[in-house]
């Protein structure tokens, strides 16, 4: 995929997920992965300022790139919940906070993965 095609997909999913109030910067990586760990994309979000940066590896099949973009945009949708959760976790002991954060991270990733599958089938 080209950078303009990736940007167009991000905009499409920003609109479909009603994230119009967000400013989203798109960074494309010329490869099949964005890092040594094999990640296909990453989203960095600042919930309070409604700004995000999505980093996408663009040298893959178009359907895989789109599913990856959907996945990252869903993390953005859940960003407000994460911010609220982190505010509450700050009230816990370090040990309890670590357990709660790990459980939340697992639940968020599973939820995003399930929703990605459902939405990618309808795109």
VMD Tcl script that builds the backbone (N, CA, C; Angstrom):
set m [mol new atoms 369]
animate dup $m
set s [atomselect $m all]
$s set {name element resname resid chain x y z} {
  {N N UNK 1 A 0.841 -1.194 0.000}
  {CA C UNK 1 A 0.000 0.000 0.000}
  {C C UNK 1 A 0.876 1.245 0.000}
  {N N UNK 2 A 0.304 2.316 -0.472}
  {CA C UNK 2 A 1.011 3.590 -0.465}
  {C C UNK 2 A 0.605 4.389 0.772}
  {N N UNK 3 A 1.405 5.396 1.088}
  {CA C UNK 3 A 1.081 6.251 2.223}
  {C C UNK 3 A -0.282 6.930 2.042}
  {N N UNK 4 A -0.609 7.474 0.868}
  {CA C UNK 4 A -1.948 8.065 0.695}
  {C C UNK 4 A -3.081 7.051 0.911}
  {N N UNK 5 A -2.879 5.808 0.495}
  {CA C UNK 5 A -3.902 4.779 0.708}
  {C C UNK 5 A -4.075 4.470 2.195}
  {N N UNK 6 A -2.970 4.418 2.924}
  {CA C UNK 6 A -3.035 4.176 4.369}
  {C C UNK 6 A -3.753 5.335 5.049}
  {N N UNK 7 A -3.404 6.567 4.679}
  {CA C UNK 7 A -4.063 7.738 5.262}
  {C C UNK 7 A -5.560 7.724 4.977}
  {N N UNK 8 A -5.936 7.331 3.777}
  {CA C UNK 8 A -7.354 7.265 3.404}
  {C C UNK 8 A -8.090 6.234 4.267}
  {N N UNK 9 A -7.453 5.086 4.529}
  {CA C UNK 9 A -8.084 4.070 5.385}
  {C C UNK 9 A -8.228 4.561 6.821}
  {N N UNK 10 A -7.215 5.242 7.319}
  {CA C UNK 10 A -7.315 5.790 8.687}
  {C C UNK 10 A -8.474 6.774 8.754}
  {N N UNK 11 A -8.583 7.650 7.773}
  {CA C UNK 11 A -9.677 8.627 7.747}
  {C C UNK 11 A -11.029 7.921 7.650}
  {N N UNK 12 A -11.101 6.891 6.812}
  {CA C UNK 12 A -12.353 6.134 6.666}
  {C C UNK 12 A -12.798 5.560 8.008}
  {N N UNK 13 A -11.858 4.944 8.735}
  {CA C UNK 13 A -12.220 4.322 10.007}
  {C C UNK 13 A -12.396 5.363 11.114}
  {N N UNK 14 A -11.719 6.481 11.008}
  {CA C UNK 14 A -11.967 7.571 11.948}
  {C C UNK 14 A -13.416 8.030 11.805}
  {N N UNK 15 A -13.884 8.158 10.578}
  {CA C UNK 15 A -15.269 8.563 10.336}
  {C C UNK 15 A -16.249 7.470 10.774}
  {N N UNK 16 A -15.997 6.230 10.394}
  {CA C UNK 16 A -16.911 5.128 10.735}
  {C C UNK 16 A -17.047 4.938 12.237}
  {N N UNK 17 A -15.966 5.194 12.972}
  {CA C UNK 17 A -15.984 5.005 14.422}
  {C C UNK 17 A -16.326 6.296 15.174}
  {N N UNK 18 A -16.731 7.317 14.428}
  {CA C UNK 18 A -17.160 8.597 15.010}
  {C C UNK 18 A -16.081 9.205 15.898}
  {N N UNK 19 A -14.882 9.276 15.347}
  {CA C UNK 19 A -13.737 9.851 16.051}
  {C C UNK 19 A -13.323 11.181 15.415}
  {N N UNK 20 A -14.297 11.891 14.880}
  {CA C UNK 20 A -14.020 13.128 14.166}
  {C C UNK 20 A -13.396 14.224 15.010}
  {N N UNK 21 A -13.581 14.181 16.310}
  {CA C UNK 21 A -13.010 15.210 17.181}
  {C C UNK 21 A -11.515 15.002 17.424}
  {N N UNK 22 A -11.011 13.849 17.018}
  {CA C UNK 22 A -9.597 13.519 17.204}
  {C C UNK 22 A -8.757 14.056 16.039}
  {N N UNK 23 A -7.572 14.518 16.361}
  {CA C UNK 23 A -6.557 14.829 15.361}
  {C C UNK 23 A -5.633 13.621 15.310}
  {N N UNK 24 A -5.558 12.986 14.148}
  {CA C UNK 24 A -4.777 11.752 14.026}
  {C C UNK 24 A -3.679 11.939 12.990}
  {N N UNK 25 A -2.452 11.795 13.455}
  {CA C UNK 25 A -1.292 11.832 12.565}
  {C C UNK 25 A -1.001 10.405 12.112}
  {N N UNK 26 A -0.740 10.236 10.832}
  {CA C UNK 26 A -0.444 8.915 10.280}
  {C C UNK 26 A 1.028 8.866 9.884}
  {N N UNK 27 A 1.725 7.867 10.423}
  {CA C UNK 27 A 3.117 7.627 10.066}
  {C C UNK 27 A 3.191 6.233 9.468}
  {N N UNK 28 A 3.755 6.133 8.278}
  {CA C UNK 28 A 3.889 4.835 7.636}
  {C C UNK 28 A 5.348 4.385 7.699}
  {N N UNK 29 A 5.512 3.089 7.864}
  {CA C UNK 29 A 6.838 2.479 7.908}
  {C C UNK 29 A 7.002 1.666 6.627}
  {N N UNK 30 A 8.113 1.848 5.982}
  {CA C UNK 30 A 8.383 1.158 4.732}
  {C C UNK 30 A 8.878 -0.257 5.031}
  {N N UNK 31 A 7.930 -1.133 5.321}
  {CA C UNK 31 A 8.260 -2.513 5.645}
  {C C UNK 31 A 7.001 -3.255 6.033}
  {N N UNK 32 A 7.176 -4.510 6.458}
  {CA C UNK 32 A 6.036 -5.330 6.851}
  {C C UNK 32 A 5.780 -5.271 8.355}
  {N N UNK 33 A 6.742 -4.732 9.123}
  {CA C UNK 33 A 6.615 -4.617 10.580}
  {C C UNK 33 A 7.164 -3.263 10.998}
  {N N UNK 34 A 6.720 -2.778 12.168}
  {CA C UNK 34 A 7.194 -1.467 12.605}
  {C C UNK 34 A 8.371 -1.545 13.560}
  {N N UNK 35 A 8.631 -2.746 14.092}
  {CA C UNK 35 A 9.739 -2.882 15.040}
  {C C UNK 35 A 10.257 -4.321 15.070}
  {N N UNK 36 A 11.266 -4.565 15.888}
  {CA C UNK 36 A 11.876 -5.885 15.982}
  {C C UNK 36 A 10.952 -6.926 16.614}
  {N N UNK 37 A 9.970 -6.469 17.368}
  {CA C UNK 37 A 9.028 -7.400 18.009}
  {C C UNK 37 A 7.995 -7.940 17.035}
  {N N UNK 38 A 7.974 -7.435 15.829}
  {CA C UNK 38 A 7.046 -7.928 14.818}
  {C C UNK 38 A 5.694 -7.246 14.808}
  {N N UNK 39 A 5.558 -6.112 15.503}
  {CA C UNK 39 A 4.284 -5.395 15.502}
  {C C UNK 39 A 3.986 -4.826 14.129}
  {N N UNK 40 A 2.714 -4.870 13.771}
  {CA C UNK 40 A 2.268 -4.368 12.477}
  {C C UNK 40 A 1.894 -2.896 12.526}
  {N N UNK 41 A 1.544 -2.421 13.730}
  {CA C UNK 41 A 1.141 -1.023 13.909}
  {C C UNK 41 A 1.149 -0.695 15.392}
  {N N UNK 42 A 0.984 0.582 15.661}
  {CA C UNK 42 A 0.906 1.053 17.046}
  {C C UNK 42 A 0.129 2.359 17.042}
  {N N UNK 43 A -0.626 2.580 18.115}
  {CA C UNK 43 A -1.278 3.881 18.256}
  {C C UNK 43 A -0.817 4.499 19.565}
  {N N UNK 44 A -0.492 5.765 19.479}
  {CA C UNK 44 A -0.122 6.548 20.657}
  {C C UNK 44 A -1.218 7.582 20.822}
  {N N UNK 45 A -1.792 7.659 22.005}
  {CA C UNK 45 A -2.954 8.524 22.187}
  {C C UNK 45 A -2.777 9.449 23.380}
  {N N UNK 46 A -3.297 10.643 23.226}
  {CA C UNK 46 A -3.367 11.629 24.306}
  {C C UNK 46 A -4.849 11.979 24.438}
  {N N UNK 47 A -5.506 11.290 25.343}
  {CA C UNK 47 A -6.959 11.378 25.467}
  {C C UNK 47 A -7.414 12.792 25.800}
  {N N UNK 48 A -6.723 13.450 26.696}
  {CA C UNK 48 A -7.190 14.762 27.149}
  {C C UNK 48 A -7.093 15.837 26.066}
  {N N UNK 49 A -6.148 15.689 25.149}
  {CA C UNK 49 A -6.039 16.661 24.058}
  {C C UNK 49 A -6.630 16.144 22.751}
  {N N UNK 50 A -7.165 14.903 22.782}
  {CA C UNK 50 A -7.778 14.286 21.600}
  {C C UNK 50 A -6.828 14.270 20.406}
  {N N UNK 51 A -5.600 13.856 20.680}
  {CA C UNK 51 A -4.583 13.729 19.645}
  {C C UNK 51 A -4.046 12.311 19.648}
  {N N UNK 52 A -3.772 11.801 18.459}
  {CA C UNK 52 A -3.222 10.446 18.353}
  {C C UNK 52 A -2.257 10.377 17.186}
  {N N UNK 53 A -1.386 9.403 17.284}
  {CA C UNK 53 A -0.459 9.095 16.200}
  {C C UNK 53 A -0.569 7.599 15.950}
  {N N UNK 54 A -0.862 7.243 14.694}
  {CA C UNK 54 A -0.924 5.833 14.328}
  {C C UNK 54 A 0.260 5.546 13.408}
  {N N UNK 55 A 1.007 4.521 13.770}
  {CA C UNK 55 A 2.179 4.102 13.010}
  {C C UNK 55 A 1.836 2.767 12.372}
  {N N UNK 56 A 1.960 2.692 11.043}
  {CA C UNK 56 A 1.499 1.515 10.308}
  {C C UNK 56 A 2.586 1.024 9.349}
  {N N UNK 57 A 2.860 -0.277 9.413}
  {CA C UNK 57 A 3.715 -0.911 8.405}
  {C C UNK 57 A 2.855 -1.121 7.166}
  {N N UNK 58 A 3.299 -0.633 6.023}
  {CA C UNK 58 A 2.408 -0.607 4.865}
  {C C UNK 58 A 2.702 -1.657 3.798}
  {N N UNK 59 A 3.734 -2.441 3.955}
  {CA C UNK 59 A 4.048 -3.432 2.920}
  {C C UNK 59 A 3.474 -4.798 3.275}
  {N N UNK 60 A 2.141 -4.856 3.210}
  {CA C UNK 60 A 1.389 -6.086 3.430}
  {C C UNK 60 A 0.157 -6.028 2.540}
  {N N UNK 61 A -0.605 -7.107 2.542}
  {CA C UNK 61 A -1.849 -7.130 1.766}
  {C C UNK 61 A -2.781 -6.030 2.266}
  {N N UNK 62 A -3.536 -5.441 1.355}
  {CA C UNK 62 A -4.435 -4.336 1.702}
  {C C UNK 62 A -5.419 -4.722 2.801}
  {N N UNK 63 A -5.961 -5.932 2.739}
  {CA C UNK 63 A -6.931 -6.358 3.762}
  {C C UNK 63 A -6.277 -6.476 5.133}
  {N N UNK 64 A -5.025 -6.887 5.169}
  {CA C UNK 64 A -4.311 -6.998 6.451}
  {C C UNK 64 A -3.992 -5.619 7.014}
  {N N UNK 65 A -3.610 -4.686 6.146}
  {CA C UNK 65 A -3.358 -3.316 6.589}
  {C C UNK 65 A -4.648 -2.706 7.138}
  {N N UNK 66 A -5.757 -2.925 6.441}
  {CA C UNK 66 A -7.025 -2.368 6.912}
  {C C UNK 66 A -7.425 -2.961 8.258}
  {N N UNK 67 A -7.303 -4.265 8.422}
  {CA C UNK 67 A -7.638 -4.895 9.703}
  {C C UNK 67 A -6.749 -4.347 10.818}
  {N N UNK 68 A -5.490 -4.103 10.503}
  {CA C UNK 68 A -4.562 -3.542 11.490}
  {C C UNK 68 A -4.979 -2.126 11.869}
  {N N UNK 69 A -5.384 -1.338 10.897}
  {CA C UNK 69 A -5.848 0.025 11.169}
  {C C UNK 69 A -7.116 -0.005 12.022}
  {N N UNK 70 A -8.045 -0.877 11.686}
  {CA C UNK 70 A -9.263 -1.019 12.501}
  {C C UNK 70 A -8.878 -1.326 13.939}
  {N N UNK 71 A -7.975 -2.281 14.109}
  {CA C UNK 71 A -7.530 -2.696 15.441}
  {C C UNK 71 A -6.979 -1.500 16.228}
  {N N UNK 72 A -6.093 -0.737 15.619}
  {CA C UNK 72 A -5.490 0.398 16.317}
  {C C UNK 72 A -6.518 1.492 16.606}
  {N N UNK 73 A -7.434 1.734 15.683}
  {CA C UNK 73 A -8.459 2.751 15.894}
  {C C UNK 73 A -9.413 2.355 17.022}
  {N N UNK 74 A -9.657 1.057 17.178}
  {CA C UNK 74 A -10.486 0.598 18.295}
  {C C UNK 74 A -9.792 0.855 19.632}
  {N N UNK 75 A -8.478 0.750 19.665}
  {CA C UNK 75 A -7.760 1.135 20.892}
  {C C UNK 75 A -8.017 2.606 21.200}
  {N N UNK 76 A -8.123 3.415 20.166}
  {CA C UNK 76 A -8.424 4.829 20.360}
  {C C UNK 76 A -9.834 5.009 20.929}
  {N N UNK 77 A -10.785 4.250 20.405}
  {CA C UNK 77 A -12.164 4.306 20.915}
  {C C UNK 77 A -12.194 3.999 22.421}
  {N N UNK 78 A -11.402 3.025 22.829}
  {CA C UNK 78 A -11.387 2.610 24.234}
  {C C UNK 78 A -10.476 3.469 25.104}
  {N N UNK 79 A -9.830 4.457 24.502}
  {CA C UNK 79 A -8.881 5.285 25.236}
  {C C UNK 79 A -9.457 5.999 26.440}
  {N N UNK 80 A -10.679 6.473 26.340}
  {CA C UNK 80 A -11.285 7.167 27.476}
  {C C UNK 80 A -11.500 6.220 28.647}
  {N N UNK 81 A -11.879 4.986 28.341}
  {CA C UNK 81 A -12.045 4.000 29.418}
  {C C UNK 81 A -10.704 3.720 30.089}
  {N N UNK 82 A -9.662 3.616 29.301}
  {CA C UNK 82 A -8.333 3.382 29.844}
  {C C UNK 82 A -7.904 4.535 30.744}
  {N N UNK 83 A -8.157 5.755 30.317}
  {CA C UNK 83 A -7.802 6.922 31.130}
  {C C UNK 83 A -8.551 6.910 32.464}
  {N N UNK 84 A -9.840 6.584 32.426}
  {CA C UNK 84 A -10.625 6.505 33.656}
  {C C UNK 84 A -10.119 5.379 34.550}
  {N N UNK 85 A -9.797 4.247 33.946}
  {CA C UNK 85 A -9.270 3.111 34.697}
  {C C UNK 85 A -7.955 3.485 35.384}
  {N N UNK 86 A -7.074 4.126 34.651}
  {CA C UNK 86 A -5.772 4.501 35.232}
  {C C UNK 86 A -5.933 5.479 36.379}
  {N N UNK 87 A -6.930 6.351 36.285}
  {CA C UNK 87 A -7.189 7.283 37.393}
  {C C UNK 87 A -7.564 6.501 38.650}
  {N N UNK 88 A -8.409 5.489 38.494}
  {CA C UNK 88 A -8.804 4.670 39.644}
  {C C UNK 88 A -7.679 3.806 40.157}
  {N N UNK 89 A -6.848 3.278 39.272}
  {CA C UNK 89 A -5.741 2.411 39.661}
  {C C UNK 89 A -4.735 3.175 40.513}
  {N N UNK 90 A -4.628 4.463 40.283}
  {CA C UNK 90 A -3.694 5.277 41.065}
  {C C UNK 90 A -4.003 5.232 42.559}
  {N N UNK 91 A -5.212 4.835 42.907}
  {CA C UNK 91 A -5.611 4.774 44.309}
  {C C UNK 91 A -5.228 3.445 44.975}
  {N N UNK 92 A -4.747 2.489 44.204}
  {CA C UNK 92 A -4.422 1.155 44.706}
  {C C UNK 92 A -2.955 1.063 45.104}
  {N N UNK 93 A -2.649 0.025 45.875}
  {CA C UNK 93 A -1.242 -0.248 46.185}
  {C C UNK 93 A -0.529 -0.619 44.887}
  {N N UNK 94 A 0.780 -0.561 44.879}
  {CA C UNK 94 A 1.542 -0.879 43.668}
  {C C UNK 94 A 1.264 -2.293 43.187}
  {N N UNK 95 A 1.196 -3.243 44.091}
  {CA C UNK 95 A 0.964 -4.638 43.713}
  {C C UNK 95 A -0.443 -4.815 43.137}
  {N N UNK 96 A -1.437 -4.253 43.809}
  {CA C UNK 96 A -2.810 -4.362 43.326}
  {C C UNK 96 A -2.967 -3.633 41.983}
  {N N UNK 97 A -2.302 -2.492 41.846}
  {CA C UNK 97 A -2.377 -1.743 40.598}
  {C C UNK 97 A -1.767 -2.532 39.444}
  {N N UNK 98 A -0.660 -3.210 39.687}
  {CA C UNK 98 A -0.011 -4.007 38.638}
  {C C UNK 98 A -0.911 -5.145 38.181}
  {N N UNK 99 A -1.575 -5.810 39.118}
  {CA C UNK 99 A -2.488 -6.901 38.775}
  {C C UNK 99 A -3.685 -6.359 37.990}
  {N N UNK 100 A -4.268 -5.273 38.469}
  {CA C UNK 100 A -5.420 -4.680 37.801}
  {C C UNK 100 A -5.050 -4.200 36.398}
  {N N UNK 101 A -3.884 -3.595 36.251}
  {CA C UNK 101 A -3.459 -3.108 34.936}
  {C C UNK 101 A -3.254 -4.266 33.968}
  {N N UNK 102 A -2.639 -5.340 34.422}
  {CA C UNK 102 A -2.432 -6.510 33.558}
  {C C UNK 102 A -3.764 -7.100 33.121}
  {N N UNK 103 A -4.708 -7.206 34.051}
  {CA C UNK 103 A -6.036 -7.734 33.712}
  {C C UNK 103 A -6.752 -6.820 32.719}
  {N N UNK 104 A -6.663 -5.522 32.931}
  {CA C UNK 104 A -7.305 -4.575 32.018}
  {C C UNK 104 A -6.685 -4.664 30.629}
  {N N UNK 105 A -5.358 -4.707 30.561}
  {CA C UNK 105 A -4.675 -4.782 29.271}
  {C C UNK 105 A -5.093 -6.022 28.489}
  {N N UNK 106 A -5.202 -7.148 29.181}
  {CA C UNK 106 A -5.635 -8.391 28.532}
  {C C UNK 106 A -7.067 -8.264 28.030}
  {N N UNK 107 A -7.938 -7.738 28.872}
  {CA C UNK 107 A -9.342 -7.578 28.485}
  {C C UNK 107 A -9.483 -6.600 27.323}
  {N N UNK 108 A -8.727 -5.509 27.341}
  {CA C UNK 108 A -8.798 -4.535 26.247}
  {C C UNK 108 A -8.352 -5.173 24.937}
  {N N UNK 109 A -7.242 -5.888 24.963}
  {CA C UNK 109 A -6.722 -6.496 23.738}
  {C C UNK 109 A -7.687 -7.545 23.188}
  {N N UNK 110 A -8.281 -8.346 24.055}
  {CA C UNK 110 A -9.251 -9.354 23.597}
  {C C UNK 110 A -10.486 -8.687 22.999}
  {N N UNK 111 A -10.966 -7.636 23.639}
  {CA C UNK 111 A -12.132 -6.912 23.141}
  {C C UNK 111 A -11.836 -6.289 21.779}
  {N N UNK 112 A -10.699 -5.628 21.664}
  {CA C UNK 112 A -10.314 -5.003 20.401}
  {C C UNK 112 A -10.167 -6.056 19.309}
  {N N UNK 113 A -9.560 -7.179 19.620}
  {CA C UNK 113 A -9.389 -8.241 18.617}
  {C C UNK 113 A -10.729 -8.782 18.140}
  {N N UNK 114 A -11.671 -8.991 19.040}
  {CA C UNK 114 A -12.987 -9.479 18.655}
  {C C UNK 114 A -13.738 -8.467 17.790}
  {N N UNK 115 A -13.697 -7.215 18.196}
  {CA C UNK 115 A -14.371 -6.174 17.422}
  {C C UNK 115 A -13.724 -5.982 16.048}
  {N N UNK 116 A -12.413 -6.121 15.996}
  {CA C UNK 116 A -11.706 -6.009 14.715}
  {C C UNK 116 A -12.210 -7.077 13.748}
  {N N UNK 117 A -12.313 -8.307 14.217}
  {CA C UNK 117 A -12.803 -9.384 13.361}
  {C C UNK 117 A -14.202 -9.077 12.847}
  {N N UNK 118 A -15.071 -8.609 13.727}
  {CA C UNK 118 A -16.444 -8.307 13.336}
  {C C UNK 118 A -16.504 -7.160 12.322}
  {N N UNK 119 A -15.738 -6.105 12.567}
  {CA C UNK 119 A -15.782 -4.954 11.675}
  {C C UNK 119 A -15.076 -5.217 10.346}
  {N N UNK 120 A -13.983 -5.955 10.385}
  {CA C UNK 120 A -13.264 -6.246 9.143}
  {C C UNK 120 A -14.130 -7.084 8.192}
  {N N UNK 121 A -14.999 -7.908 8.746}
  {CA C UNK 121 A -15.901 -8.728 7.910}
  {C C UNK 121 A -16.922 -7.859 7.194}
  {N N UNK 122 A -17.251 -6.708 7.758}
  {CA C UNK 122 A -18.291 -5.860 7.179}
  {C C UNK 122 A -17.732 -4.758 6.290}
  {N N UNK 123 A -16.410 -4.647 6.224}
  {CA C UNK 123 A -15.827 -3.520 5.459}
  {C C UNK 123 A -15.785 -3.826 3.973}
}
mol reanalyze $m
mol bondsrecalc $m
mol representation Tube
mol addrep $m
